[in-house]
Amino acid sequence: MTDDPFLDREVGRRRVRVVTAWVAGAAVVGTGATALALASADQAAAQQTTTPVQQSGDDGTSDDDGVVAPTAPQDGVQQPAAPPAPSFGGGSGHASSGGS
């Protein structure tokens, strides 16, 4: 019994098409699930209520000479330490890969 090389080629092509279709389908399902999860998280975040500002018991009679001390942020957001320093010297101001 001899094997037909053309039949083997056709069977191989069919297998590749089936596997490619499965991979593409899985990618579409995964992308859709990720988009749905992100949309749900965004909607949940948008529906959260904000915390009302609490008034302190300060009646304004303390002797602090008008100085307000900075406090640490309550939500974990921090101000940057300082902006980056300007660049001086030669160069074009553009990044380079070093190639010629």
VMD Tcl script that draws the C-alpha trace (Angstrom):
set ca {
  {0.00 0.00 0.00}
  {1.42 3.36 -0.97}
  {0.68 6.66 0.71}
  {-0.53 9.45 -1.50}
  {1.63 12.54 -0.79}
  {-1.11 14.86 -2.07}
  {-3.62 13.36 0.36}
  {-1.14 13.80 3.24}
  {-0.62 17.42 2.19}
  {-4.38 18.09 2.11}
  {-4.91 16.46 5.51}
  {-2.06 18.54 6.94}
  {-3.52 21.76 5.54}
  {-6.92 20.91 6.98}
  {-5.39 20.30 10.41}
  {-3.56 23.62 10.29}
  {-6.79 25.43 9.35}
  {-8.70 23.78 12.18}
  {-6.03 24.58 14.76}
  {-5.77 28.17 13.48}
  {-9.54 28.58 13.73}
  {-9.51 27.28 17.33}
  {-6.69 29.63 18.32}
  {-8.41 32.61 16.68}
  {-11.69 31.75 18.39}
  {-9.98 31.47 21.76}
  {-8.31 34.85 21.21}
  {-11.65 36.47 20.40}
  {-13.29 34.96 23.48}
  {-10.37 36.00 25.69}
  {-10.40 39.54 24.33}
  {-14.16 39.81 24.84}
  {-13.91 38.50 28.40}
  {-11.13 40.96 29.20}
  {-13.10 43.87 27.73}
  {-16.20 42.85 29.70}
  {-14.22 42.59 32.93}
  {-12.65 46.02 32.40}
  {-16.01 47.57 31.57}
  {-17.55 46.06 34.70}
  {-14.69 47.34 36.86}
  {-14.95 50.81 35.30}
  {-18.70 50.91 35.87}
  {-18.27 49.78 39.49}
  {-15.64 52.46 40.08}
  {-17.90 55.11 38.59}
  {-20.73 54.13 40.94}
  {-18.68 54.44 44.12}
  {-19.70 57.31 46.34}
  {-17.19 59.91 47.39}
  {-16.23 60.36 51.01}
  {-17.56 63.63 52.43}
  {-15.02 66.13 53.71}
  {-14.82 66.04 57.48}
  {-14.64 69.37 59.22}
  {-12.08 69.60 61.98}
  {-12.93 70.96 65.39}
  {-10.55 73.90 64.86}
  {-12.28 77.17 65.69}
  {-9.46 79.26 64.22}
  {-8.22 80.59 67.55}
  {-4.94 78.67 67.64}
  {-1.71 80.60 67.46}
  {-0.04 79.09 64.39}
  {0.85 82.41 62.70}
  {-1.11 81.36 59.62}
  {1.27 78.50 58.79}
  {-0.40 75.44 57.36}
  {1.65 72.27 57.69}
  {1.46 69.84 54.78}
  {-0.17 66.53 55.55}
  {0.29 63.17 53.90}
  {-2.40 62.42 51.33}
  {-5.06 60.03 52.56}
  {-5.54 58.21 49.27}
  {-1.91 57.26 48.70}
  {-1.34 59.81 45.92}
  {1.91 61.70 46.33}
  {3.16 64.85 44.68}
  {6.35 64.50 42.65}
  {9.53 65.52 44.47}
  {10.69 67.94 41.76}
  {10.41 68.33 38.01}
  {13.30 67.00 35.96}
  {16.20 69.39 35.54}
  {16.72 71.00 32.15}
  {19.42 69.53 29.96}
  {22.39 71.70 29.10}
  {25.27 71.00 26.75}
  {25.66 69.61 23.29}
  {23.32 67.28 21.53}
  {20.24 67.51 19.43}
  {17.78 66.78 22.22}
  {16.60 63.63 20.49}
  {17.12 60.05 21.51}
  {19.58 58.06 19.47}
  {20.27 54.40 19.06}
  {23.94 55.13 18.54}
  {23.96 53.80 15.00}
  {25.33 55.71 12.08}
}
mol new
graphics top color blue
foreach p $ca { graphics top sphere $p radius 0.5 }
foreach p [lrange $ca 0 end-1] q [lrange $ca 1 end] { graphics top cylinder $p $q radius 0.2 }
display resetview
